[in-house]
Amino acid sequence: MSTRVAVMSIIVENEDNIEKLNSILHEYGEYVIGRMGIPYRVKNINIISIALDAPQDAISSLSGKLGKLFGISVKTAYSGIISEDSKEGK
């Protein structure tokens, strides 16, 4: 199966949905390379970056599920390189 590396940027403006967001991210945990969360208390928001190595449909599905949550914005940047699943060699 071919995969792409992508970086997903998430802005959380509604803390009521953080539990749902974390639950969805957990569902896709096998594809997560790394995660960084920054609370920006001055603006009362949270900024999360997720690095992924996943099939295109999994990245799109994750982005769509997160984007449906109220008060959460998602944007994804993709690498142009498509490769065979790197997890099989691990």
Secondary structure as UniProt FT lines:
FT   STRAND          2..12
FT   HELIX           15..17
FT   HELIX           18..27
FT   HELIX           29..31
FT   STRAND          32..40
FT   TURN            41..44
FT   STRAND          45..54
FT   HELIX           56..67
FT   TURN            70..71
FT   STRAND          72..84
FT   HELIX           86..89
//
